[in-house]
Amino acid sequence: MDLGLLGKALGMFAVTNVDDLVVLALFFGQAAGRRGGAARVVLGQYLGFATILAASIVGALGAGLLPAVAIPYLGLLPLALGLRAAWRAWRERGDPAESASVTGKGPGVFAVAAVTFANGGDNIGVYVPVFATAGTGGLVGYAVVFLLLVGVWCLLGRLFANHPVIARVLERWGHLVLPVVLIGIGLLILVEGGAFGR
């Protein structure tokens, strides 16, 4: 693989996915101690990112999977999940064992995938023009590097969630922080995308 392409791919992935590290750490914190919880987070992250990658490739090939006017409304997914998590946290506020997760078994695959995909609307906007000019070999190179980096991001997110200080904070406050982060991401996507007008 061309070192120039590798450097571009690493930089582009890091810049467009830095916010995912926070969300991943929160999801891993929610999944802690739940059987299969970490695997569901990883699977959901890969599913969501694979959908972003597929939409970007299709867009680069000229098919235009989503019309530009629809992309801001992807913010409704994390907004709805955040409101749901906030409702659960409020409803279960008297029972810390129950309020420690989005659901009794932690975050589900499709919830993680939906947040990842919705949070990736800006990724698609960045990736499409780059992919359109990369050629077939470059496109394959970007896809391979990005998919490997998703694994690195999951590892970093889990490490952050398992760091003693961060783990204590997530255990105590994660059920409150997750809804705030998801609602914030949803509103940011809606506002920056122009869903409320410019």
PEFEN-V125288 format. One record per residue. RES is the residue in three letters. SS is DSSP state (A for helix, B for strand, O for the rest). PSI is psi in radians with two decimals (NA if undefined). OMEGA is omega as a letter, one per 20 degrees, with the letter a starting at -180 (none if undefined). Layout:
RES;SS;PSI;OMEGA  RES;SS;PSI;OMEGA
This chain:
MET;O;2.46;r  ASP;O;2.25;a  LEU;A;-0.57;r  GLY;A;-0.78;r  LEU;A;-0.71;r  LEU;A;-0.80;r  GLY;A;-0.74;r  LYS;A;-0.77;a  ALA;A;-0.77;r  LEU;A;-0.84;a  GLY;A;-0.79;a  MET;A;-0.73;r  PHE;A;-0.83;a  ALA;A;-0.79;a  VAL;A;-0.70;a  THR;A;-0.17;a  ASN;A;0.18;a  VAL;A;-0.62;r  ASP;A;-0.43;r  ASP;A;-0.46;r  LEU;A;-0.72;r  VAL;A;-0.82;a  VAL;A;-0.72;r  LEU;A;-0.76;r  ALA;A;-0.70;r  LEU;A;-0.79;r  PHE;A;-0.77;r  PHE;A;-0.62;r  GLY;A;-0.70;r  GLN;A;-0.55;a  ALA;A;-0.21;a  ALA;O;2.30;r  GLY;O;0.06;r  ARG;O;2.24;a  ARG;O;2.16;r  GLY;O;0.06;a  GLY;A;-0.82;a  ALA;A;-0.68;r  ALA;A;-0.66;r  ARG;A;-0.67;r  VAL;A;-0.82;a  VAL;A;-0.81;a  LEU;A;-0.76;r  GLY;A;-0.69;r  GLN;A;-0.77;r  TYR;A;-0.73;r  LEU;A;-0.82;r  GLY;A;-0.76;a  PHE;A;-0.64;r  ALA;A;-0.61;r  THR;A;-0.71;r  ILE;A;-0.79;a  LEU;A;-0.78;r  ALA;A;-0.77;r  ALA;A;-0.65;r  SER;A;-0.73;r  ILE;A;-0.79;r  VAL;A;-0.74;r  GLY;A;-0.70;r  ALA;A;-0.55;r  LEU;O;-0.01;r  GLY;O;0.01;a  ALA;O;-0.44;r  GLY;O;1.28;a  LEU;O;-0.79;r  LEU;O;2.35;r  PRO;O;2.58;a  ALA;A;-0.58;a  VAL;A;-0.32;a  ALA;A;-0.43;a  ILE;A;-0.74;r  PRO;A;-0.53;a  TYR;A;-0.08;r  LEU;A;-0.37;r  GLY;A;-0.32;r  LEU;A;-0.49;a  LEU;A;-1.02;r  PRO;A;-0.54;r  LEU;A;-0.82;r  ALA;A;-0.75;r  LEU;A;-0.66;r  GLY;A;-0.74;r  LEU;A;-0.67;r  ARG;A;-0.78;r  ALA;A;-0.65;r  ALA;A;-0.74;r  TRP;A;-0.77;r  ARG;A;-0.76;a  ALA;A;-0.71;r  TRP;A;-0.79;a  ARG;A;-0.61;a  GLU;O;0.38;a  ARG;O;-0.43;a  GLY;O;-0.14;a  ASP;O;1.61;a  PRO;A;-0.52;r  ALA;A;-0.64;a  GLU;A;-0.62;a  SER;A;-0.01;a  ALA;O;-0.03;a  SER;O;2.83;r  VAL;O;-0.70;r  THR;O;3.05;a  GLY;O;-0.47;a  LYS;O;0.25;a  GLY;O;-3.06;a  PRO;O;2.46;r  GLY;O;2.84;a  VAL;A;-0.84;a  PHE;A;-0.52;r  ALA;A;-0.79;r  VAL;A;-0.78;a  ALA;A;-0.73;a  ALA;A;-0.76;r  VAL;A;-0.75;r  THR;A;-0.82;a  PHE;A;-0.80;a  ALA;A;-0.67;r  ASN;O;-0.17;a  GLY;O;0.20;r  GLY;A;-0.69;r  ASP;A;-0.57;r  ASN;A;-0.80;a  ILE;A;-0.75;r  GLY;A;-0.57;r  VAL;A;-0.75;a  TYR;A;-0.68;a  VAL;A;-0.93;a  PRO;A;-0.59;r  VAL;A;-0.80;a  PHE;A;-0.63;a  ALA;A;-0.47;a  THR;A;0.04;a  ALA;A;-0.33;a  GLY;A;2.96;a  THR;A;-0.81;r  GLY;A;-0.74;r  GLY;A;-0.70;r  LEU;A;-0.78;r  VAL;A;-0.74;r  GLY;A;-0.81;r  TYR;A;-0.81;a  ALA;A;-0.77;a  VAL;A;-0.83;a  VAL;A;-0.78;a  PHE;A;-0.77;a  LEU;A;-0.61;r  LEU;A;-0.69;a  LEU;A;-0.46;r  VAL;A;-0.73;r  GLY;A;-0.71;r  VAL;A;-0.73;r  TRP;A;-0.71;r  CYS;A;-0.74;r  LEU;A;-0.80;r  LEU;A;-0.74;r  GLY;A;-0.72;r  ARG;A;-0.69;r  LEU;A;-0.75;r  PHE;A;-0.77;a  ALA;A;-0.51;a  ASN;A;-0.11;r  HIS;O;2.31;a  PRO;A;-0.80;a  VAL;A;-0.84;a  ILE;A;-0.71;a  ALA;A;-0.72;r  ARG;A;-0.74;r  VAL;A;-0.80;a  LEU;A;-0.67;r  GLU;A;-0.72;a  ARG;A;-0.70;a  TRP;A;-0.11;a  GLY;A;-0.66;a  HIS;A;-0.33;r  LEU;A;-0.61;a  VAL;A;-0.72;a  LEU;A;-0.87;r  PRO;A;-0.68;r  VAL;A;-0.79;a  VAL;A;-0.81;a  LEU;A;-0.77;r  ILE;A;-0.73;r  GLY;A;-0.77;r  ILE;A;-0.80;a  GLY;A;-0.82;r  LEU;A;-0.68;r  LEU;A;-0.77;r  ILE;A;-0.76;a  LEU;A;-0.82;a  VAL;A;-0.87;a  GLU;A;-0.50;r  GLY;O;-0.16;r  GLY;O;0.40;a  ALA;O;-0.46;a  PHE;O;0.23;a  GLY;O;2.81;a  ARG;O;NA;none
